[in-house]
Amino acid sequence: MVDIVTSVKVTDLDGKKYKHNHADFDDTAIMNLLNRVKKLHVDRYGSDSDDNDQERHFVGDLVKFLDMTTRRIEEIEIYENYSVIPEYLAFLTKAFCKADHVNIDDSLICDAAFACVAAGLTHKEGARELSLNLQYEESSISAHQAQVLSQGIALSPSLHHLKIVSSEYDPHMAAPIADAVRQSTILKSFSITWPWEDSDPSWMLQSTLASRPNLETLTVQSWSAQEVSLDILRNGVCRLDCSLQEINLEKLTFTAADEDECSTKEDDDGCSMIEDAPNLDSSMTPMPPNKSVKTLCLFHSWQPLPQVMKVVQMFQKLVHLDISGGCFTDLVALDDLLLSEKSSLERLSMYHCGIEAHPMEAFARKLPRMKRLKVLVLGDNPFQESPSCVRALKDSLWRNHSLEIVHLGGKFPKIIASRLDQTLLADPHFGGHCSHDSKSEGTPLTNQEMLPLHLNRAGRGSLLQMEQLSHDHLPLNLLPLILERAWRLQYCTHCGIDADQTVEDRRRKEVVFWLLRNLILIA
């Protein structure tokens, strides 16, 4: 039988990493790390016996360390720990009082552990973020445990971010968690990933959308495609008190359900949201579009673009739209969104959408008329196999005065990498080939082909606009301001290129030279 081994991995404020076990985590190690810990990772493996003096002593030292430290720890991660020894339960409670983010990864098993988590959540200086990763059978929880956990979430005076991931649909946990999210007065973001299996995710979406007007970010992800009624989403986001700023939905397809069918189904489920909709709008006029949501991500919708746009049209002030993982044979449905003078969209991602050469060529011809779009992600699409289509797209960049980043392949710029890494690239069925190096298939733009994008970042569009408005000469006092700003900006790094200072300075000189030459011509 293998003895239980508990270890702790530490990342200090300087980024240095250390690993300790029961043999070397003594008073000297504690004092050396005191008030210098940024992240703490506690790991446990071995037999399931709880009668282990070494483990009790080691975890007791961890509790003593947390008691002594006066500086809050950025993150404490507890991995595969099902222990029920008193020292571990004490550590669990302390973790919520000392860390901003507690990440419980396939741990917890007994009622006492859940009680400790709930107690930690209700502490006046408790954790601001909780992540629960329950992907193994041992991680499943009882109805009583779910109730205890949900009470801690609902009553927490500090919890702002909640993330739950499970590989199995857990009916005991779903309803209490949804109630806790709706009741919380301070929760700002909620993310849930479940397979849903034969269960309809509509009720979870409906419940969380009905939360108090404080939730800013909502993420609902499914492990397989699920259908949801458009009315569920519309009734939630088009409320006047909707506070959401970001919505991320993965593998959910939205359909316009027949009204009679919806009423019958909801009578069976005991939910009257759609049936009561006329009471919300007795005149039966269309509900006003949402004006609070700025970011909308519809990953893996697998629907034609016109169907996707029925969802997008509910939001009037979108700044970032990500519809990656779609199946688009035509891009005409985007015209109203991108070409309107009232458009607020600045970032559009259509990564891995099956876009062929013909629709992309038509899209490229419209680029000069897109006045606000700054970021365009088009990597891993079939049109990239057509040299003439790619050339037409690159040539059209010179006639667009707003785009600053166009991604056709290679490393993702920071502005889009985090979202793609966390959702698309981490999925083994979609983009898994590039999950480790944050790169996508396709040929990235060369340094020379990026010049129009860099000029736009430096203010080429504003310069040409002022020229049109002045009808005469540009004010000469603007010249040094424009050039000074252009020299301060980063260009290569902004577009995701690994460039040293020499390369960055060379690009600055090219941009400033181009601006200076054209300023002289029009001044």
N, C-alpha and C positions, 0 to 999 in steps of 0.2 A: 504494500500500500504506500502511495506517495504522500509524504507529509504536506500539509497546507503551507504554502509559501505566500506571504503578503509582501509586496514591494511597493515602493513609492518612487515615481519619477518627478523630478523637480526642474522647472525652468525659472531661472532667476531674472531679475530686472534687466540684466545685460544680455539676455538671450542664451546664457550658458545652461547646459543641461546636466543633471546629476541623477544617479540612480542609487537608492539605498534599500537595504533589507534589514531584517531584525538584528543582524550581526554588527552593522556599522552605523545604525541610526541611534547614536548615543547622545549624551548631553552636549558633547563638543559639536556634533553635526547640527544639532538643534540650534545652538547659539550662533553657528556660522551662517545658518540660513534665516535666522530670525529677522523678520521685516524686510527680507530681500526676495521673497517668493512671489513669482508672477502666476505660475500655473502649478497645480499639484495633481498628479495622476496616481491613483491608488489601485493596484492590481492584486488579484488573489486567485491562486490556482492550486490544485491538489485534491485531496480527498475531502469529503463533506463532514468530517468529524469536527466538532466545535471544541473539543477538549484538547487545546494546544496552547501550552504555556507561552511558547515563543511568540505565537501570534497575538495572544492577549497582551503581552508585554509591549510588543511593537506597536499595536494599534493604540495602546495606552499612551505610548510616547507621542504618537500623532495627535492625540487629544491634548496632551500637555503642550505640544508645539502650537496648536491652534489657540489654546488658552493664553499663551505667552505673547503671541504676535499681536501687534497693535495696528498693523497696516492690513487693509483689506486685500484679499487675494483675487486676482482676476478670474480664475476658473479652477474649480476642483472637479475632477472626473473620477468616478467610482466605477470600475470595470469588473464585471462578472463576480460580484461579491454577494453571496447569499447567507453570510454569517449571521448568527443571532446572538453572539456573545455580547455582554453588556458594553464592553469597550467599543465595539463597532457601532452599536446603536447610539452611544454617546458621540462618537465621531460624526455620524450621520447628522445628528442635530446641530453640532458645532459647525459643520460645513455650511449650512444654510445661514448661519450667523456671521460667518467670516468671509464668504466668497460672493462675488457679484453674479457668477454663473456657476450653477451646479449641473453637471452632466452625469446622469445615472444611466449607465450602459449595461443592459442585461444584468441588472442587480435587483435587490429586494425580493423577498419571498414571504416573510411573516407579517402578521398584523402589527407587531411592535415596530417594524421598520417603517411601515406606512404611517403609523402614528407619529414617529419621529420626523418624517418628512413634513407632515401637516403642521406639527408644532414649529418646525423651523420656518415654514412659509409664513406663519402668522407672527413671527418675531418682528418687532418694530424696525429692526435693521436687517431684515432677511434678504435672501438672494433676489436679484432683479430679473434673473433669467433661469428657467428650468428646462432642461432637455431630458426626455424620457425615451430611451431606445429599448423597445420590448420585442425583440425579434426571435427569441427562443421560447420553447414551450415552458421552460422553467420560469419565464418572465410573466406568464399570464397571471391575472389577478382576480380575486373574488369580488362579488358585488359589494360586500362590506368594505373591503380595501379601497375600492373605487369611490365609495361614498366618503370615506375618511379623507382620501386625497383631494377630492373635489371640494370638500369643505375648506381645506387649507388653501386651495387656489382661489376660491370665491372670497375668502376673508383676508387674504394676504394684503398687508399695507404697502408692500414694496415690489411685488412681482409684476413686471412689465411685459415679459416675453415668455411664451410657453410653446414648446415644440414636442410633439409626440409622434413616434414612428413605431409601427407594429407590423409584423409580417402576417399576422392573423387577426381577423376581425373579432373584436372582443365586445359582445353586447353588454356585458356587465359594466364596462368602462365608458362606452360611448355616450349614453344618456346623461350620467352624472357630470361628465366633463363638459358636455354641451351646456348643461345648466350652469356650471361654474363659470364658464366663459361669458354667458349672458348676464350673470349676476355680478361679476367683478366690476369694481368701480375704477380700477387703474390699469387693467391689462391693455396693452397697446398693440401687441402682435400675437397671433395664434396660428400655429401650423400643425396640421394633422395629416399623416400619411397612413392609410389603411387599405387593405385589399378589397374591403367591402363585400366581396364574394356575392352572395345572393341578396344582400341588403342594399337598399336604395340610399345613396348619399344625399339625396335631396333634403331630408329632414335635418341632417347635420348642417348643411349650407343654410337652410332656412332658419335654424335656431341661432347660429352664430351671427347671421346678418341682422337678427333682431336684438343684438346686444345693445347695451347702453351706448350712447354716443361718445365713446372714448376709444374704441378699437380702431387702429390706424392701418394695420396690415393683416390680411387674412390669406392663408395658404391652405388649400384642400387638394390633396394628391391621392390618386388611386393607383393601385398596382395593375389594374386592367381597365379597359374602356367601360365607362358608365354613362347612361343617359340621364339628363336632368332637364326639367321643364324650364323654358325661358321665363315663365311667370315667377318661378321661385326666385330667380336672380333679380328680375325687374322689381318685384315688390320689396326686395331687401335693399337694393342700392339706390333706388329712385325715391327713397324717403327723404323728406326735407332735413331730418336730423342725422342723416348718414354721415359718419365721420371718417370713413375709410379713405385712405390715400393710396393704398397698394393692394391689388388683388392678384393672387397667383393660383391658377387652376390647372391641374395636369390630368390628362386622360379623361376629361369630362366633355361630353358632347351635349349641346343644348338644342332642344327641339321645341317647336311650337305645338304643344299638346292640345288635343281637342278639349274644349271647355267642359262638355258633359262627362268625358272620361275622367278628367281631373277631379270634378266634384264627387263622382262616385268613389274614386280611389281615396280621396281624403276623408269621405264619410267613414270608410272602413278603417282608416288609420286613426280616426279621432282628431284630425287636424283640419281646421277650417280656413286656412290662410287664403287660398285662392278663391274659395267660395265667398269669403268676406271681403274680397277685393273691391266690389262695388261700393261698400260702405266707406272705403278709403277715398273713393273718387266717384261720388254719386252722379256726376255729370257724364260718366263714361268716356271722358276725353282722355287722350294718351297721357301717360304720366310724364312729367318733365324729366329731361335727362339729368344724370348725375353730374355734379360740378366739383366734387371733392376728390375723386380718384384721379391720380396723376400717372400711375403705373398699372398697366394691365398685362398680365402674362397668361396666355392660353396655350400651354405646352401640349403637344401630342393630341390635338383635337381630332385629327384625321377626318376633318370635314372640308367640303369645298369652301373656297374663300367667301362666296356670298353668304353662306350659313354662318361663318365666323363673324362676318361684319354685322350680322343682326345683334350679336352680343356687343361688339365694339360701339355700335351706334347709341347704346345706352349711356355712353360717357362723353361728355362735351368738352372736357378740358384735359384730355390725355396728353402727356408729354412723352411717355415711353410705352410703346406697344411691342410685345414679343409674341409672335405667333409661330415660333419655331416648331418643327415637327409636324407641320400640316401637310396637305396634299393638294397643291394648287396648280391647276391647268391654265388659269387665266388670272391676271392681276388687275383687271379693269375695275373690280369692286373697290379698289383702294383709291380711286380717283377723287371721290368726294372728300375723303379724309386728307389726302396729301396736297391737292391742288386748290383747295378752298382758301380764300383770303383770311378766313377766320381760324384756320387750322393752327393748333398749338403743339402739334406733334414734332418732337425733336429727335427721337430715337426709334428706329424700326428694325426689328430683328426677324428675319425669315431664314434662319439656319435650317438646313436639311428639310426643305419643303417640296422637293421633287419638281422644281421650276425648270422648265425646258427653255430652249433658245428663243423660240418665237415670242412667247409672252415676255421674256426678259428684254428682248430688243425693243418691243413696244414700250415697256416700262422705262428703258434707258432714254428713249426719245422725249419722255416727259420730265426727266430730271431737271432741265433748266427752269421749269415752271414750279418746282418745289422750293418755296422761299424760306422755310423754317427748319427743314430736316438737317440735322447735324451728324447723326450716326446711322449708318446703314450696314446691316450684317446679312451677307448673302452666301456665306461659306457652305460647302458640301451640297451643292445643287447641280443637277445634270447639265445646265447651260454652260458650266465651266469647261465642258469638253468641246465646246464650239469656239474655235479661235476668233471667228468673225464676230460672234456675239460678245465675247469678252472685250474685243477691241472696240466695238461700238459703245460698250458701257464705259470703258476707260476714256474714250474720246469725249463722251458727253460730260465728264467731270469738269472740263474746262469751261463749260457753259452753265454750270451750277455754281452759285456764289454763297451757299450756306453749308454744304457738307464739309465736315472736318475729318471724319473717319469712315472709310469704306472697307469692310472686312470680306475678303474673298478666300482667305486661307491663311495658315500660319498661326502665330501666337495671338491670342486674344488680348486686346487692350484692356487695361484695368477697369475701364468704365463698363465693360460687359462681361469680363471673365468670371467674376464671382457668381453671377446668376447662372451662367451657362455651366460652370463647374458643378454647382450644387444640384442642378436639375438634369439638364440634358446629358452632359458628358459622364455623369456618374451612373447613368442607366446602361446596363450591359446590352440592352436591345436597341440602343439608340446612341450612337456616337461614343460607345465604350472604348473604341480604339484610341481615343485622344484624351482619356480621363486623367492621365498621369502628367502630361506635359502641357496641358492647356493649349493644344494646337488642333486645328481642324484641317480636313483635306481641302485641296485646292491650291492654286498658285497665288501667293500674296502679291500685292502691288509692289513694284520696284520703287526705289527712292525717287527716281525721276517722275514716275507716274503719280506719286503722292504730292508732287509740287502744287497742283491746283488746290488740293485739300489743305495744305499748309498755308497757302496764300489766303484761303478763306478764313482760317484760324487767325491769321494776322490782321484781318479786317478788309480784305479785298471787296467784299460785298458792300460794306458800309462806305468805302471809298467811291465805288461806282454809283451808289445811291446818292451820295452828296453831290457828285458831279451832275447827275440828272436834275437834282433839285435846285442847284445854284444857277444853272443856265448861263453861267459866265465863267468865273474863276473860283477855285477853292481858296478859302482864307489861308494865307501863308502860315499863320500861327498854328494851324493844325498839323503841319508837316512834321515838326519835331516830336509831337505827341504820338502820332501814328507810328513813326519809326522807333521811338523809344519803347513803346508797347510791343512792337513786333520783335524787338531784340530780347525782351525779357522772357518771352514765351518759350516753352519746350514744344518741339514738333515731333521728332522721331519717337521719343518715349511716349508721348500722348497717343500715338498710333500703334503702340505695341511693339516697336522695334527696339531691340537691345543695342543701344548706341552709346559709345563713350562721349566724353565732352568734346573731343575733336570733331567727331561726326556731327554732333548737335550744333556746334559753332559754325561748321561749314554750311549746314542747312539754314541757319539764321542769316548768314551773309547772303545766300542765294535769295531768300525771301525779302530781305531788306533791299537788296539791289533791284529786284523786280518792282517793288513798291516805289522806290526812289525814281526809277526810270519812268514809270507810268505817272507818278505825281508830277514830274517835270513836264511830261507831254500834255497833261490836262490842266496844269496850274495856270 
